Amino acid sequence: MHLDWTALGQVTAVSTGVTIAVVTVFALGVLGLARVEAAREETGTGSTLGLTQAGLCFVACAAVVAYGIYLIVPQFH
């Protein structure tokens, strides 16, 4: 019975860590979009760095979510 609780603790720790990481990366993507808007208001053009940051962050989040769905749905294996 001890091993069952250990496995549950490991799953909880990993899922909590991944959730925090995905939320952080998503927040960085939103920050990138905010940079684009701030640059657009200031100079009239968008920020390439902010747009690149947002794009990479959102793609990384989508990849993590897609991988999670892949692991959960048995038909994809």
C-alpha positions as CSV (number, residue, x, y, z in Angstrom):
1,M,0.0,0.0,0.0
2,H,2.9,2.3,0.6
3,L,3.9,2.3,-3.1
4,D,0.4,3.4,-4.1
5,W,0.7,6.6,-2.0
6,T,4.3,7.2,-3.3
7,A,3.1,7.0,-6.9
8,L,0.2,9.4,-6.2
9,G,2.6,11.8,-4.6
10,Q,4.9,11.7,-7.6
11,V,2.1,12.3,-10.0
12,T,0.9,15.2,-7.9
13,A,4.3,16.7,-7.8
14,V,4.9,16.4,-11.5
15,S,1.5,17.7,-12.5
16,T,1.9,20.6,-10.1
17,G,5.3,21.4,-11.5
18,V,4.2,21.2,-15.1
19,T,1.2,23.4,-14.4
20,I,3.3,26.1,-12.8
21,A,5.7,25.9,-15.7
22,V,3.0,26.2,-18.3
23,V,1.3,29.1,-16.6
24,T,4.6,30.9,-16.3
25,V,5.4,30.4,-20.0
26,F,1.9,31.5,-20.9
27,A,2.3,34.6,-18.8
28,L,5.6,35.4,-20.6
29,G,3.7,35.1,-23.8
30,V,1.1,37.6,-22.6
31,L,4.0,39.9,-21.5
32,G,5.3,39.6,-25.1
33,L,2.0,40.7,-26.5
34,A,1.9,43.6,-24.0
35,R,5.4,44.7,-25.3
36,V,4.0,44.7,-28.9
37,E,1.0,46.8,-27.8
38,A,3.2,49.2,-25.9
39,A,5.6,49.6,-28.8
40,R,2.7,50.1,-31.2
41,E,1.3,52.9,-29.0
42,E,4.7,54.5,-28.5
43,T,6.1,54.4,-32.0
44,G,3.2,53.2,-34.2
45,T,4.9,49.9,-35.1
46,G,5.0,46.6,-33.2
47,S,7.9,45.1,-31.4
48,T,9.4,42.2,-33.3
49,L,11.0,40.9,-30.1
50,G,7.7,40.9,-28.2
51,L,5.9,39.2,-31.0
52,T,8.6,36.5,-31.3
53,Q,8.5,36.0,-27.5
54,A,4.7,35.7,-27.5
55,G,4.8,33.3,-30.5
56,L,7.4,31.0,-29.0
57,C,5.7,30.9,-25.6
58,F,2.3,30.1,-27.0
59,V,3.7,27.4,-29.3
60,A,5.5,25.9,-26.3
61,C,2.3,25.9,-24.3
62,A,0.4,24.3,-27.1
63,A,3.0,21.6,-27.5
64,V,2.8,20.8,-23.8
65,V,-0.9,20.5,-23.9
66,A,-0.9,18.4,-27.0
67,Y,1.7,16.1,-25.4
68,G,-0.5,15.8,-22.3
69,I,-3.5,14.9,-24.5
70,Y,-1.4,12.3,-26.3
71,L,-0.4,10.7,-23.0
72,I,-4.0,10.6,-21.8
73,V,-5.8,9.3,-24.9
74,P,-4.9,5.7,-25.6
75,Q,-6.0,5.8,-29.3
76,F,-3.1,8.1,-30.1
77,H,-0.5,5.4,-29.0
